[in-house]
Amino acid sequence: MEDPPRAPAHNPFFRFVHAVQNTIDRPVTWFRESVVTPNRPDHVYYHQKFRRVPTIDQCYTDDPVCRFEAQQQFNRDKLVDGEIVQLVRQRLKECIAYEIPDQDRKCAKLKEEFDKVSESFCMKYADLGPYNNVKDAYMKQKHRMLWERRHGKVGTGMKNEDEPL
Amino acid sequence: MAAFSTLLKSFVRNANLVKNGAAVSNNLLRPNTSNALEAVRKMSGHEMMHIKPSRWSWNRFKDLLNFYVMLGVIPATVVITYINLFIGPAKLAEIPEGYVPEVHEYYAHPITRWMTKHIKKSYQQEYEVMCQHIYETDYARKLRIAEKRVHQKMQEKQDSQAYYYEPVTGRNERHIKSMLEKSVDYVGTR
């Protein structure tokens, strides 16, 4: 939150620029450091950690409480995974913005990482429709596994028709 | 607020205000903005009615502006500025070992913390209430399904009168008897 200290300027032009900035910066900084910060109590806040509960594949079919808890955990995990994807995407965007026009070469690793992360996010959460449901996500996984059993892993190209399953 | 209006009126009466490009010299052509007494017949000689457009909306606007600024904007600004300057948002820290933080310690801004502490129900409370509600309704549903199956089987097999047996109590009869005893006092006969 605090800015790093500015390097002293020996150039008269930059000294002038710093002086102009300081006419506003110095009084404000003085006020904050002498009047505001000492009078504030030291209080802290934490990030909540949730306990892991059984997921949907460990629930009995006639246990709706277990299903509700699995659904809530699914929603929380979706938020967390979404934030992870956003962080990776932001890193890639910053790299591209900085390295353009060399971004294909210099940001290749970050792009690969982002592709992998977004692919796994989409495998788990995407294409489920507007009302998310942990059971639908579970069924999606089951269908994907069945499909992979018959056609080979997703993304490995067309299968040879003569080969057995 | 009314004081400002009368000041403006007296200023208008005495000054030559140029409105809509009218020539200043020709006083006859400028619109009559002063509070002229425009009665048709000067009957009473004093205390005549000022015929002018209604100032009601403008006065009400000034009232409302005063009300909302004095009672809303100024106190809110002062309170929120004080809280932001002298209490300030909390800093992020790791949860110490073996310590379960209160719900309001999961938020940074002091106003949010206060609201979470005193007004809002916590996530955990609502979650557990929902779990209990689901459990109870599911229990009732399962009981109803079981009852339906028992009923079906009894219909199929026709070997038990247990479901259709209504236990007889003497409670209603006793109540009717006591009412009859009382009615003798009121009516004189049964």
Boltz contact constraints between the chains, C-beta under 6 A:
constraints:
  - contact:
      token1: [A, 36]
      token2: [B, 85]
      max_distance: 6.0
  - contact:
      token1: [A, 39]
      token2: [B, 86]
      max_distance: 6.0
  - contact:
      token1: [A, 40]
      token2: [B, 88]
      max_distance: 6.0
  - contact:
      token1: [A, 43]
      token2: [B, 90]
      max_distance: 6.0
  - contact:
      token1: [A, 44]
      token2: [B, 90]
      max_distance: 6.0
  - contact:
      token1: [A, 44]
      token2: [B, 91]
      max_distance: 6.0
  - contact:
      token1: [A, 44]
      token2: [B, 93]
      max_distance: 6.0
  - contact:
      token1: [A, 45]
      token2: [B, 90]
      max_distance: 6.0
  - contact:
      token1: [A, 45]
      token2: [B, 105]
      max_distance: 6.0
  - contact:
      token1: [A, 45]
      token2: [B, 107]
      max_distance: 6.0
  - contact:
      token1: [A, 45]
      token2: [B, 108]
      max_distance: 6.0
  - contact:
      token1: [A, 46]
      token2: [B, 95]
      max_distance: 6.0
  - contact:
      token1: [A, 46]
      token2: [B, 101]
      max_distance: 6.0
  - contact:
      token1: [A, 46]
      token2: [B, 105]
      max_distance: 6.0
  - contact:
      token1: [A, 46]
      token2: [B, 106]
      max_distance: 6.0
  - contact:
      token1: [A, 48]
      token2: [B, 106]
      max_distance: 6.0
  - contact:
      token1: [A, 64]
      token2: [B, 134]
      max_distance: 6.0
  - contact:
      token1: [A, 64]
      token2: [B, 138]
      max_distance: 6.0
  - contact:
      token1: [A, 65]
      token2: [B, 131]
      max_distance: 6.0
  - contact:
      token1: [A, 65]
      token2: [B, 134]
      max_distance: 6.0
  - contact:
      token1: [A, 65]
      token2: [B, 135]
      max_distance: 6.0
  - contact:
      token1: [A, 68]
      token2: [B, 134]
      max_distance: 6.0
